[in-house]
């Protein structure tokens, strides 16, 4: 009997790859990363279902990629999430074997000034909503004995930044759920991964929620951070580049726990293993003018 090395013994097992014609669900498919990912999945001959809070609006229709069908989904509303299997059944869609949890809110503000209701909304949309959606779709993947779940996180989930604590915390939370679930569902042929992009040029800077007292103690430094953040994103990677990495997680026979791209991710993650945590935090702050 061939000997098994220590590393190979504990590596991710080979898993069935989703097939052409399978149904893929992408949340937030009418803009940014979700839109780019939906397009790529169509090219790979999946049946692609996208979600939008208002799928019948003129904006949603105009921004829906060719070949993508839309269903309503509000991640802030548990009843809307529970209704997703029924919405899929109305379309006659087969079992979902690819789920890309992408939609979310980008929140900014100093810890001292973040309102409780804003924090609760953020974690409902960015964390609890995606966990619930995954829960309602996992039975379909288990029955199919194959599947891929990709949570779109952020490098801020690995590298916290001042004034972005709530957003980074939500992405760190979803990463913990994903990493834990990998062991739970791999025996059913299901792979779970997190995609952590760096700065992305998707126009997100125009849609951020901001909580700051303009005359308060944090206002000047917050504005410095925000200006650098917007500049970094204006020259950041494209949504298409992120989508390419997401499709690797969908197609890899041994999907990795974490995929990352942008913001010198190929240097940042190795550096974080070598440098003191406080030093790494200082480098991240300096990149944002702090």
C-alpha positions in Angstrom: 0.0 0.0 0.0 1.4 3.4 -1.0 2.3 5.7 1.8 0.3 8.9 2.3 2.3 12.0 3.1 1.3 14.2 6.0 0.3 17.1 3.7 -1.7 15.0 1.2 -3.6 13.3 4.1 -5.1 16.5 5.2 -5.6 18.4 2.0 -9.0 19.1 0.4 -10.4 16.0 -1.3 -11.2 16.0 -5.0 -14.8 17.0 -5.4 -17.2 16.7 -8.3 -17.2 19.7 -10.6 -20.6 21.4 -11.4 -21.7 20.5 -14.9 -22.7 22.6 -18.0 -26.4 23.2 -17.8 -26.5 23.2 -14.0 -28.2 26.1 -12.3 -26.0 28.9 -10.8 -27.4 31.6 -8.5 -25.5 34.9 -8.2 -26.7 37.5 -5.7 -26.4 41.1 -6.8 -26.1 40.2 -10.5 -26.9 43.6 -11.9 -23.7 45.4 -11.1 -20.0 45.0 -10.3 -18.6 41.6 -9.3 -22.0 39.9 -9.5 -22.7 41.1 -13.0 -19.2 40.1 -14.2 -19.5 36.7 -12.6 -23.0 36.1 -14.0 -21.6 36.8 -17.5 -18.7 34.4 -17.1 -21.1 31.6 -15.9 -23.3 32.1 -18.9 -20.2 31.7 -21.1 -19.5 28.5 -19.3 -23.0 27.3 -20.3 -24.6 27.3 -16.8 -28.2 28.4 -16.4 -27.7 31.6 -14.5 -30.2 33.1 -12.1 -29.4 36.5 -10.7 -31.0 38.3 -7.9 -32.1 41.9 -7.4 -34.2 43.7 -4.8 -36.3 45.1 -7.7 -36.0 42.8 -10.7 -38.8 44.5 -12.6 -37.3 48.0 -12.3 -35.9 49.6 -15.5 -32.4 49.8 -13.9 -32.4 46.1 -13.2 -33.6 45.1 -16.6 -31.0 47.4 -18.3 -28.1 46.0 -16.2 -29.0 42.3 -16.4 -26.5 40.4 -18.6 -27.7 38.5 -21.6 -28.8 35.0 -20.7 -29.4 35.8 -17.0 -32.8 35.4 -15.4 -33.7 37.6 -12.4 -35.6 36.7 -9.2 -36.4 39.0 -6.3 -34.2 38.9 -3.2 -33.8 41.3 -0.3 -31.1 40.0 2.0 -32.4 42.3 4.7 -35.7 40.4 4.7 -35.7 36.8 6.0 -39.0 36.1 4.3 -37.6 37.2 1.0 -34.7 34.8 1.5 -37.0 31.9 2.4 -38.9 32.4 -0.8 -35.9 31.8 -3.1 -36.6 28.1 -3.6 -40.2 28.9 -4.6 -39.0 31.6 -7.0 -36.6 29.2 -8.6 -39.4 26.6 -9.0 -41.5 29.2 -10.8 -38.7 29.4 -13.4 -38.5 25.7 -13.6 -34.9 25.9 -12.7 -33.1 22.7 -11.7 -31.1 22.3 -8.5 -28.7 25.0 -7.8 -25.2 23.6 -7.8 -23.3 26.9 -7.9 -24.0 29.7 -5.4 -22.1 33.0 -5.4 -22.9 35.0 -2.3 -21.9 38.4 -3.6 -24.5 41.2 -2.8 -23.8 43.4 0.2 -23.3 46.8 1.8 -20.1 48.7 2.1 -20.1 50.6 5.4 -17.7 53.2 6.8 -17.3 55.1 10.1 -15.4 55.2 13.4 -16.4 52.6 15.9 -17.6 55.3 18.4 -20.1 56.8 15.9 -21.6 53.7 14.3 -25.3 53.5 15.0 -26.6 50.2 16.4 -29.3 49.9 13.7 -26.7 50.4 11.0 -24.6 47.6 12.4 -27.6 45.3 12.7 -28.5 46.0 9.1 -25.0 45.4 7.9 -24.6 42.1 9.6 -28.1 41.0 8.4 -27.2 41.8 4.8 -23.6 40.8 4.7 -23.6 37.8 7.0 -26.9 36.5 8.2 -28.6 36.9 4.9 -26.0 34.9 3.0 -25.9 32.3 5.7 -29.7 31.9 5.5 -29.6 31.7 1.7 -26.9 29.1 1.8 -29.0 27.1 4.3 -32.1 27.1 2.0 -30.1 26.0 -1.0 -27.7 23.4 0.5 -30.4 20.6 0.4 -30.4 20.9 -3.4 -26.6 20.5 -3.6 -26.7 17.6 -1.2 -29.3 15.8 -3.3 -27.2 16.5 -6.4 -24.0 15.3 -4.7 -22.1 18.2 -6.1 -21.9 22.0 -5.6 -19.7 25.1 -5.1 -20.5 27.9 -2.7 -18.4 31.1 -3.0 -18.7 33.9 -0.5 -17.4 37.2 -1.8 -15.5 38.7 1.1 -12.8 41.4 1.1 -9.2 41.7 1.9 -10.4 43.9 4.8 -11.6 40.6 6.3 -8.0 39.6 6.6 -6.4 43.1 7.0 -8.5 45.4 9.1 -8.4 49.1 8.3 -9.4 52.0 10.6 -12.9 53.4 9.9 -13.8 50.3 8.0 -14.1 48.0 11.1 -17.8 47.1 10.7 -17.4 46.2 7.0 -14.2 44.2 7.7 -15.8 42.5 10.6 -18.7 41.4 8.5 -16.3 39.9 5.9 -14.3 38.2 8.6 -17.5 36.7 10.0 -18.6 35.3 6.7 -15.1 33.8 6.2 -15.3 32.0 9.5 -18.7 30.5 8.5 -17.3 29.4 5.1 -14.1 27.9 6.4 -16.1 25.9 9.0 -18.6 24.7 6.5 -15.9 23.3 4.2 -15.5 20.2 6.5 -19.2 19.9 7.1 -20.3 19.7 3.4 -17.3 18.3 1.5 -18.5 14.7 2.1 -21.6 15.6 0.0 -19.4 16.7 -2.9 -19.7 20.4 -2.0 -16.9 22.9 -2.0 -16.9 26.2 -0.1 -14.5 29.0 -0.7 -14.1 32.7 0.0 -13.0 35.2 -2.6 -11.2 38.2 -1.1 -10.7 41.0 -3.6 -8.6 44.1 -2.9 -9.5 47.5 -4.3 -11.9 47.2 -7.2 -12.9 49.8 -9.7 -16.7 49.1 -9.8 -18.1 52.5 -8.7 -18.7 51.2 -5.2 -17.4 54.4 -3.7 -20.6 56.1 -4.9 -22.8 53.7 -3.0 -21.1 53.5 0.4 -23.0 54.1 3.6 -21.1 56.6 5.7 -21.5 57.4 9.4 -19.4 60.3 10.6 -19.9 63.5 12.7 -18.4 66.1 10.3 -17.5 68.3 13.3 -16.4 65.5 15.6 -13.0 64.1 16.8 -12.6 61.7 13.9 -13.7 63.8 10.9 -10.4 64.9 9.5 -8.6 61.5 9.6 -11.7 59.8 8.3 -11.8 62.0 5.3 -8.1 61.3 4.7 -8.8 57.6 4.7 -11.9 57.9 2.5 -10.0 60.0 -0.1 -7.2 57.5 -0.3 -9.7 54.6 -0.4 -11.6 56.2 -3.3 -8.3 56.9 -5.1 -7.2 53.3 -4.6 -10.5 51.9 -6.0 -10.4 54.3 -9.0 -7.2 52.6 -10.1 -8.1 49.1 -8.7 -8.7 45.9 -10.5 -11.7 45.2 -12.7 -14.8 43.2 -11.7 -13.9 40.9 -14.5 -10.6 40.0 -12.9 -12.4 39.1 -9.7 -14.9 37.0 -11.6 -12.1 35.1 -13.2 -10.9 34.1 -9.7 -14.5 33.1 -8.6 -14.7 30.8 -11.6 -11.5 29.1 -10.5 -13.3 28.3 -7.2 -16.2 26.9 -9.2 -14.1 24.8 -11.5 -11.2 23.6 -9.4 -11.5 19.9 -8.4 -9.8 20.8 -5.1 -11.3 24.3 -4.4 -9.1 26.3 -2.1 -10.4 27.9 1.1 -9.3 31.4 0.0 -8.8 33.1 -3.3 -7.6 36.6 -3.5 -6.7 39.2 -6.1 -5.8 42.9 -6.3 -4.1 45.2 -3.8 -0.9 43.3 -4.1 -2.6 40.2 -2.5 0.3 38.0 -3.8 2.6 40.0 -1.4 0.2 40.9 1.4 -0.7 37.4 2.5 2.8 36.0 2.6 4.0 39.2 4.4 1.3 38.8 7.0 2.8 35.4 8.0 6.2 37.0 8.5 5.6 40.4 9.9 4.3 41.3 13.4 0.6 42.0 13.2 0.9 45.6 14.4 3.5 46.2 11.7 1.2 44.8 9.0 -1.6 47.0 10.3 0.6 50.0 10.1 1.4 49.2 6.4 -2.3 48.9 5.6 -3.0 52.2 7.4 -0.2 54.0 5.5 -1.6 52.9 2.2 -4.7 54.9 3.1 -2.9 58.0 4.3 -3.1 57.3 8.0 
